[in-house]
Amino acid sequence: MRTLHTLLPAGLAFLATSAALAQQDPLTLSAGYTLQSDSNLFRLPATANVQALTGQSSAAETIGVTTLGLGFNTRQSLQTLAVNLNLVDYRYLNFSYLSFTANNYNAAWQWAVTPRVTGTFSTDRKETLNSFSDFTGYRQRNQRLDTTTRFDAAYQLDGPWRLIAGTSTTRQENQLTQVTGSDFTTNAADAGVRYLFASGSTLSYQLRTNNGSYLNRTVPNTSALDDQFTQLDNDLRLRWALGGGSAVNAHLTHINRTHPRYGERDYNGFNFGAGVDWALSGKTSLSTSFSHTLDAYAANNSNYSSTDKISVSAGWQISPKVGLRLKNDWAQRSYLGSPNTAVSSNRQDITRDTTLTINWQAHDQLALSASLQKANRGVNQANLDYDSTMLFFTAQLTY
C-alpha cells in the first residue's frame, strides 16, 4: 500500500500545473514535508534502562511528516466560509509501530443576518499522538482524537455594547485507556456582554456552564473517579490597544468544578493571566505573558493541577522574506487536592522549553523553515525528569 511519501511528487506536480488557476480561485492546494529529529522521544530520565523499556538501545527518533491539504475560502455578501482539509502522514524510522495517518479538518462560517447580528459556526477535528511526557506505554501507539463544534452570536446594541452568547460540544478519545487523560465529552453554553472602546480596546464578561461525561468509567469504583462533572466559570477579559499594533491582554476567571457522585473530587479557584505584545519597530516585536491555570488531574492523590507559566518571545523580520523568532517558556506545575485527605501529592514539575525558528519565504508559493527546540523537565520525584533536543526542517508549497 502506497503511503503519502510516494504520492507527494505527483501531488507537487499537480499543484505546479494548477497554480495559475488556483491563484484566482477560492480553492487553495498545499503540500508539505517536515523532517524531525528527537533525541528523547519517550521523555525518559537519564538513568532509564532504554533497552528494557523500549526494545531499542536509544530513545532517539527521526520522524517524517507529509501533509496534503485542500482549502476553500469564499465571501458572499455578509457571509464568509473557510474550510481546510488535511491528510497528515507520520512515519517513524526506528519505532515504526508509532506511524499513522491523521485526517484533520477545520471549518468556519462567519455568518451575519444583518450588520448588527453576527456570529460564527465552526468545527474542527485533529488526530495526534499522545505525548510520552504523560503516557508511558512505550511499546504501543496511543492516538488521540479531539473534536470541537461551536456556535456563537453577537448582537450590537446602541453604541459600543454587544450581547454575546454561544454553545459548544467537545470530545476527546484515546486509542488506549488513560486515567488522568480519560476520554470525555462536554456540552457548554455561555452568555455575556462586551464593550468596545473607540481606541479599539475591548472589555468582556461571560458566564459559562459546562456539563461533561467521562466515557470509559464505571461507578461506583474504589478510586473515587466520577463519570460526570459540572463546571461554572465567571470570565472577565480585557484587551487594551496601545496603538501601532501593540496591546495588553488580561483575564480573570473563577472556576467551580463539581462531581455528583464523588464530591471529594470538587475544586474551585481562579485562573488569571496577563500579556503584552509590543511592536517595537516595523521589523521587531516582543511578547511576554504570565498565566496561572487550574486543570483537572484526577489521580489517587490529586484532584487537579495548578500551573504558573511565563513566556517570552522575540521576533525579527530580517528582510521581507526572512524572519527569525526566539521563544522561551518556563512553567511550574503542582498537583493539588485529594479524594483522601490522608494521602496528598507533593509532586512539583518545572519545565523549560526554548525554541529558535527561522522562516524563509523562498517563493510566493514556497515557504521553508528550520527550528531548534530544547525541552526539559525537573520533578521532585524520582524517574520523571527528562531532557530532549529536537530539530525541525519544513518545506511548504501552497497554490
DRENPAGU-441510 format. One record per residue (C-alpha): residue number from 1; residue in one letter; x, y, z. Coordinates in nm, 4 decimals. Layout:
BEGIN
num  residuo  u  v  w
NUM  A  X  Y  Z
...
//
This chain:
BEGIN
num  residuo  u  v  w
1  M  0.0000  0.0000  0.0000
2  R  0.1461  0.3351  -0.1007
3  T  0.1991  0.5993  0.1693
4  L  0.1836  0.9730  0.1203
5  H  0.5604  0.9725  0.0638
6  T  0.5051  0.8002  -0.2703
7  L  0.2181  1.0313  -0.3583
8  L  0.3989  1.3560  -0.2748
9  P  0.5887  1.4011  -0.6068
10  A  0.2675  1.3519  -0.8035
11  G  0.0893  1.5935  -0.5734
12  L  0.3551  1.8609  -0.6191
13  A  0.3401  1.8230  -0.9972
14  F  -0.0358  1.8625  -0.9896
15  L  -0.0018  2.1775  -0.7786
16  A  0.2502  2.3265  -1.0181
17  T  0.0259  2.2792  -1.3205
18  S  -0.2736  2.4187  -1.1284
19  A  -0.1026  2.7312  -0.9944
20  A  -0.2324  2.9845  -1.2467
21  L  -0.5938  2.8818  -1.1969
22  A  -0.5726  2.8355  -0.8207
23  Q  -0.4403  3.1878  -0.7610
24  Q  -0.7729  3.3292  -0.8778
25  D  -0.9871  3.0586  -0.7293
26  P  -1.1283  3.0158  -0.3755
27  L  -0.9545  2.6774  -0.3683
28  T  -0.6077  2.6504  -0.2110
29  L  -0.3909  2.3421  -0.2591
30  S  -0.0916  2.2691  -0.0398
31  A  0.1735  2.0049  0.0167
32  G  0.4395  1.9951  0.2842
33  Y  0.7109  1.7813  0.4337
34  T  0.8742  1.8064  0.7775
35  L  1.1803  1.6104  0.8849
36  Q  1.2010  1.5978  1.2635
37  S  1.4681  1.4522  1.4891
38  D  1.4122  1.3976  1.8617
39  S  1.6920  1.2939  2.0976
40  N  1.4493  1.1543  2.3585
41  L  1.1172  1.0618  2.2012
42  F  0.9849  0.8802  2.5089
43  R  1.0836  1.1553  2.7566
44  L  1.2912  0.9142  2.9636
45  P  1.5210  1.0144  3.2522
46  A  1.8959  0.9824  3.2016
47  T  1.9064  0.6812  3.4379
48  A  1.6406  0.4797  3.2472
49  N  1.7138  0.1372  3.1017
50  V  1.6137  0.2298  2.7467
51  Q  1.6656  -0.1226  2.6095
52  A  1.4339  -0.2793  2.8669
53  L  1.1635  -0.0156  2.8272
54  T  1.1572  0.0300  2.4506
55  G  1.3395  -0.2680  2.2996
56  Q  1.5936  -0.0329  2.1399
57  S  1.9336  0.0871  2.2608
58  S  1.8388  0.4535  2.2086
59  A  1.5260  0.6639  2.2546
60  A  1.6278  0.8941  1.9689
61  E  1.3982  0.9051  1.6683
62  T  1.3638  1.0569  1.3213
63  I  1.0122  1.1340  1.2010
64  G  0.8966  1.2251  0.8507
65  V  0.5678  1.4133  0.8307
66  T  0.3976  1.4514  0.4915
67  T  0.0960  1.6799  0.4568
68  L  -0.1517  1.7252  0.1723
69  G  -0.4093  1.9990  0.2157
70  L  -0.7133  2.1430  0.0437
71  G  -0.8541  2.4808  0.1432
72  F  -1.1663  2.6660  0.0381
73  N  -1.2344  3.0300  0.1276
74  T  -1.5114  3.2486  -0.0096
75  R  -1.7037  3.5602  0.0865
76  Q  -2.0575  3.6199  -0.0365
77  S  -2.2181  3.9432  0.0797
78  L  -2.2164  3.9262  0.4635
79  Q  -2.1196  3.5583  0.4733
80  T  -1.7662  3.4138  0.4838
81  L  -1.6877  3.0432  0.4614
82  A  -1.3446  2.8854  0.5176
83  V  -1.2763  2.5096  0.5050
84  N  -0.9414  2.3311  0.5407
85  L  -0.8894  1.9564  0.4927
86  N  -0.5533  1.7976  0.5762
87  L  -0.4141  1.4471  0.5351
88  V  -0.1063  1.4117  0.7588
89  D  0.1163  1.1043  0.7412
90  Y  0.3629  1.0391  1.0269
91  R  0.6435  0.7895  0.9590
92  Y  0.8758  0.6849  1.2456
93  L  1.2140  0.5464  1.1398
94  N  1.3133  0.3376  1.4455
95  F  0.9783  0.2830  1.6182
96  S  0.7627  0.2101  1.3134
97  Y  0.4650  0.0909  1.5216
98  L  0.4048  0.4587  1.6069
99  S  0.3437  0.5514  1.2410
100  F  -0.0081  0.6632  1.1488
101  T  -0.2063  0.8850  0.9127
102  A  -0.4286  1.1600  1.0510
103  N  -0.7388  1.3024  0.8830
104  N  -0.7793  1.6563  1.0132
105  Y  -1.0132  1.9385  0.9238
106  N  -1.1368  2.2764  1.0391
107  A  -1.4208  2.4847  0.9027
108  A  -1.5711  2.8202  0.9992
109  W  -1.8780  3.0021  0.8695
110  Q  -1.8773  3.3688  0.9720
111  W  -2.2436  3.4487  0.9343
112  A  -2.4483  3.7665  0.9530
113  V  -2.8238  3.8205  0.9460
114  T  -2.7722  4.1969  0.9467
115  P  -2.4594  4.4015  1.0159
116  R  -2.5740  4.4133  1.3815
117  V  -2.6415  4.0398  1.4223
118  T  -2.3298  3.8328  1.3532
119  G  -2.1572  3.5168  1.4672
120  T  -1.9507  3.2122  1.3794
121  F  -2.0257  2.8441  1.3370
122  S  -1.7089  2.6337  1.3464
123  T  -1.5989  2.2732  1.3714
124  D  -1.2622  2.1004  1.3790
125  R  -1.1079  1.7541  1.4078
126  K  -0.7463  1.6747  1.4973
127  E  -0.5610  1.3443  1.5408
128  T  -0.2300  1.3414  1.7298
129  L  -0.0056  1.1033  1.9186
130  N  -0.0253  1.1355  2.2967
131  S  0.2898  1.2886  2.4433
132  F  0.5171  1.0454  2.6233
133  S  0.5670  1.3050  2.8952
134  D  0.2287  1.1819  3.0259
135  F  0.1788  0.8397  2.8610
136  T  0.4280  0.5620  2.9436
137  G  0.3131  0.2818  2.7128
138  Y  0.6440  0.2885  2.5275
139  R  0.5792  -0.0149  2.3053
140  Q  0.2353  0.0780  2.1751
141  R  0.0775  0.3652  1.9855
142  N  -0.1807  0.5762  2.1652
143  Q  -0.3514  0.8166  1.9265
144  R  -0.5737  1.0954  2.0498
145  L  -0.8720  1.2394  1.8648
146  D  -1.0075  1.5832  1.9558
147  T  -1.3228  1.7290  1.8005
148  T  -1.4951  2.0593  1.8727
149  T  -1.8079  2.2214  1.7336
150  R  -1.9066  2.5744  1.8373
151  F  -2.1789  2.8266  1.7560
152  D  -2.1572  3.1848  1.8815
153  A  -2.3531  3.5033  1.8165
154  A  -2.3196  3.8737  1.8905
155  Y  -2.5858  4.1453  1.8857
156  Q  -2.4845  4.5097  1.8564
157  L  -2.6796  4.7301  2.0930
158  D  -2.6770  5.1058  2.0587
159  G  -2.3270  5.2433  2.0827
160  P  -2.0330  5.0277  2.1944
161  W  -2.2231  4.7494  2.3773
162  R  -2.2557  4.3939  2.2434
163  L  -2.4545  4.0987  2.3741
164  I  -2.2624  3.7739  2.3205
165  A  -2.3652  3.4100  2.3570
166  G  -2.2517  3.0696  2.2414
167  T  -2.2708  2.6950  2.2732
168  S  -2.0150  2.4218  2.2055
169  T  -1.9546  2.0485  2.2149
170  T  -1.6126  1.8889  2.2611
171  R  -1.4991  1.5276  2.2624
172  Q  -1.1641  1.3643  2.3394
173  E  -1.0942  0.9976  2.2696
174  N  -0.7730  0.7986  2.3196
175  Q  -0.6788  0.4801  2.1400
176  L  -0.5705  0.3298  2.4742
177  T  -0.7238  0.3886  2.8179
178  Q  -0.5705  0.6630  3.0291
179  V  -0.6611  0.7594  3.3850
180  T  -0.5647  1.1275  3.4134
181  G  -0.6445  1.1937  3.0464
182  S  -0.9621  0.9890  3.0223
183  D  -1.1982  1.0041  2.7251
184  F  -1.4691  1.2642  2.7755
185  T  -1.7367  1.4718  2.6093
186  T  -1.8656  1.8127  2.7176
187  N  -2.1557  2.0423  2.6349
188  A  -2.1096  2.4088  2.7199
189  A  -2.3134  2.7275  2.6948
190  D  -2.2145  3.0861  2.7672
191  A  -2.3598  3.4358  2.7653
192  G  -2.2280  3.7799  2.8433
193  V  -2.1574  4.1358  2.7338
194  R  -1.8708  4.3095  2.5537
195  Y  -1.7782  4.6785  2.5460
196  L  -1.5853  4.8228  2.2507
197  F  -1.3852  5.1382  2.3195
198  A  -1.3229  5.3966  2.0498
199  S  -0.9489  5.3216  2.0775
200  G  -1.0081  4.9595  1.9689
201  S  -0.9801  4.8190  2.3223
202  T  -1.2414  4.5687  2.4443
203  L  -1.3736  4.4559  2.7821
204  S  -1.5976  4.1498  2.8157
205  Y  -1.7684  3.9345  3.0779
206  Q  -1.9105  3.5848  3.0222
207  L  -2.0877  3.3302  3.2378
208  R  -2.0137  2.9778  3.1154
209  T  -2.1607  2.6451  3.2215
210  N  -2.0068  2.3143  3.1199
211  N  -2.1532  1.9653  3.1656
212  G  -1.9170  1.6761  3.0981
213  S  -1.9155  1.2972  3.0970
214  Y  -1.6225  1.0557  3.1096
215  L  -1.6790  0.7822  2.8527
216  N  -1.4899  0.4842  2.9963
217  R  -1.5620  0.4999  3.3681
218  T  -1.7872  0.2753  3.5719
219  V  -1.9253  0.3975  3.9037
220  P  -1.9052  0.3176  4.1849
221  N  -1.5324  0.2417  4.1905
222  T  -1.2609  0.2201  4.4563
223  S  -1.0613  0.5111  4.3099
224  A  -1.3416  0.7689  4.3542
225  L  -1.3316  0.8544  3.9831
226  D  -1.6602  1.0192  3.8830
227  D  -1.8135  0.9677  3.5407
228  Q  -1.9653  1.3183  3.5288
229  F  -1.8783  1.6758  3.6205
230  T  -2.0212  2.0263  3.6044
231  Q  -1.8119  2.3407  3.5812
232  L  -1.9258  2.7025  3.6194
233  D  -1.6942  2.9816  3.5015
234  N  -1.7160  3.3569  3.5531
235  D  -1.4822  3.5061  3.2947
236  L  -1.3587  3.8680  3.2673
237  R  -1.1276  3.9722  2.9797
238  L  -0.9577  4.2955  2.8737
239  R  -0.7718  4.3808  2.5555
240  W  -0.6123  4.7233  2.5775
241  A  -0.4907  4.8571  2.2433
242  L  -0.1721  5.0614  2.2791
243  G  -0.1538  5.1673  1.9144
244  G  0.0931  5.0759  1.6455
245  G  -0.0006  4.7070  1.6675
246  S  0.0844  4.6800  2.0401
247  A  -0.1670  4.5590  2.3005
248  V  -0.2095  4.4349  2.6582
249  N  -0.4285  4.1294  2.7245
250  A  -0.5538  4.0251  3.0693
251  H  -0.8093  3.7792  3.2033
252  L  -0.9523  3.6689  3.5370
253  T  -1.1726  3.3588  3.5590
254  H  -1.3257  3.1954  3.8641
255  I  -1.3962  2.8244  3.8083
256  N  -1.6064  2.5928  4.0222
257  R  -1.5934  2.2236  3.9275
258  T  -1.8271  1.9755  4.0993
259  H  -1.8862  1.5997  4.0750
260  P  -2.2296  1.4479  4.1526
261  R  -2.1104  1.1121  4.2925
262  Y  -1.7696  1.1870  4.4423
263  G  -1.7820  1.5335  4.5957
264  E  -1.4328  1.4843  4.7347
265  R  -1.3107  1.5470  4.3802
266  D  -1.4575  1.9017  4.3708
267  Y  -1.2302  2.2041  4.3419
268  N  -1.2547  2.5749  4.2713
269  G  -1.0270  2.8728  4.2295
270  F  -0.9053  3.1404  3.9919
271  N  -0.7388  3.1265  3.6526
272  F  -0.5691  3.4526  3.5618
273  G  -0.3057  3.5946  3.3365
274  A  -0.1714  3.8959  3.1515
275  G  0.0440  3.9545  2.8481
276  V  0.1919  4.2352  2.6416
277  D  0.2563  4.2322  2.2658
278  W  0.4965  4.5086  2.1636
279  A  0.5595  4.6133  1.8057
280  L  0.8999  4.7658  1.8822
281  S  0.9524  4.8657  1.5202
282  G  0.8414  4.7644  1.1757
283  K  1.0803  4.4697  1.1910
284  T  1.1000  4.3699  1.5588
285  S  0.8424  4.2537  1.8120
286  L  0.8402  4.1295  2.1711
287  S  0.5713  3.9354  2.3576
288  T  0.5638  3.8466  2.7264
289  S  0.2925  3.6742  2.9270
290  F  0.2167  3.5153  3.2634
291  S  -0.0658  3.2746  3.3423
292  H  -0.1991  3.0762  3.6376
293  T  -0.4181  2.7826  3.5321
294  L  -0.6108  2.5105  3.7165
295  D  -0.6780  2.1859  3.5254
296  A  -0.8470  1.8597  3.6240
297  Y  -0.5941  1.5886  3.7161
298  A  -0.7786  1.3069  3.8902
299  A  -0.5254  1.0607  4.0348
300  N  -0.5085  0.8609  4.3576
301  N  -0.3539  1.1535  4.5448
302  S  -0.4635  1.4632  4.3476
303  N  -0.7774  1.6213  4.2001
304  Y  -0.6292  1.8992  3.9886
305  S  -0.3083  2.0686  3.8838
306  S  -0.2025  2.4306  3.9225
307  T  0.0362  2.5677  3.6579
308  D  0.2198  2.9008  3.6654
309  K  0.3737  2.9815  3.3279
310  I  0.5950  3.2616  3.1980
311  S  0.6534  3.3068  2.8237
312  V  0.8850  3.5454  2.6404
313  S  0.9016  3.5638  2.2608
314  A  1.1006  3.7946  2.0331
315  G  1.0735  3.8282  1.6566
316  W  1.2954  3.9944  1.3959
317  Q  1.1922  4.0346  1.0331
318  I  1.5405  4.0351  0.8835
319  S  1.4109  4.1038  0.5327
320  P  1.0715  4.0903  0.3586
321  K  1.1259  3.7169  0.3068
322  V  1.3310  3.6084  0.6113
323  G  1.2176  3.6107  0.9738
324  L  1.3744  3.4945  1.2990
325  R  1.1916  3.4121  1.6244
326  L  1.3125  3.3050  1.9687
327  K  1.0670  3.1792  2.2304
328  N  1.1221  3.0642  2.5876
329  D  0.8597  2.9081  2.8167
330  W  0.9057  2.8337  3.1874
331  A  0.6344  2.6600  3.3900
332  Q  0.5881  2.5258  3.7406
333  R  0.3129  2.2686  3.7910
334  S  0.1831  2.1444  4.1266
335  Y  -0.0642  1.8618  4.1874
336  L  -0.3262  1.9578  4.4451
337  G  -0.6343  1.8298  4.6225
338  S  -0.7014  1.4657  4.7005
339  P  -1.0028  1.2351  4.7402
340  N  -0.8263  1.1056  5.0530
341  T  -0.7097  1.3726  5.2970
342  A  -0.4567  1.1303  5.4432
343  V  -0.2713  1.0942  5.1118
344  S  -0.1908  1.4108  4.9159
345  S  0.0524  1.4612  4.6329
346  N  0.3618  1.6743  4.6887
347  R  0.4767  1.6427  4.3265
348  Q  0.6036  1.9532  4.1541
349  D  0.7257  1.9828  3.7946
350  I  0.9393  2.2578  3.6467
351  T  0.9547  2.2601  3.2660
352  R  1.1612  2.4748  3.0321
353  D  1.1156  2.4970  2.6579
354  T  1.3290  2.7132  2.4292
355  T  1.2762  2.7309  2.0516
356  L  1.4681  2.9174  1.7827
357  T  1.2989  2.9335  1.4394
358  I  1.3998  3.0854  1.1082
359  N  1.1447  3.1245  0.8271
360  W  1.2230  3.1909  0.4623
361  Q  0.9606  3.2725  0.2018
362  A  1.1714  3.1404  -0.0841
363  H  0.8943  3.1959  -0.3411
364  D  0.5379  3.3204  -0.3428
365  Q  0.4239  2.9588  -0.3184
366  L  0.7190  2.8058  -0.1296
367  A  0.7920  2.8552  0.2431
368  L  1.0885  2.6985  0.4227
369  S  1.1607  2.6890  0.7942
370  A  1.4065  2.5374  1.0407
371  S  1.3710  2.5111  1.4196
372  L  1.5888  2.4050  1.7096
373  Q  1.3996  2.3196  2.0282
374  K  1.5360  2.2295  2.3717
375  A  1.2928  2.0928  2.6321
376  N  1.3480  1.9609  2.9832
377  R  1.1505  1.8769  3.2951
378  G  1.2674  1.8580  3.6534
379  V  1.0471  1.6792  3.9090
380  N  1.0869  1.6425  4.2845
381  Q  1.0130  1.2692  4.2466
382  A  1.2396  1.0019  4.1023
383  N  1.2376  0.8852  3.7386
384  L  1.0232  1.1686  3.5984
385  D  1.2928  1.4108  3.4783
386  Y  1.3836  1.4332  3.1103
387  D  1.5854  1.6321  2.8560
388  S  1.5182  1.6436  2.4841
389  T  1.6630  1.8233  2.1821
390  M  1.4577  1.8486  1.8633
391  L  1.5314  1.9694  1.5116
392  F  1.2658  2.0522  1.2510
393  F  1.3090  2.1214  0.8792
394  T  0.9910  2.2075  0.6876
395  A  0.9028  2.2848  0.3258
396  Q  0.5516  2.4017  0.2382
397  L  0.4073  2.4552  -0.1121
398  T  0.0796  2.6489  -0.1409
399  Y  -0.1222  2.7372  -0.4523
//
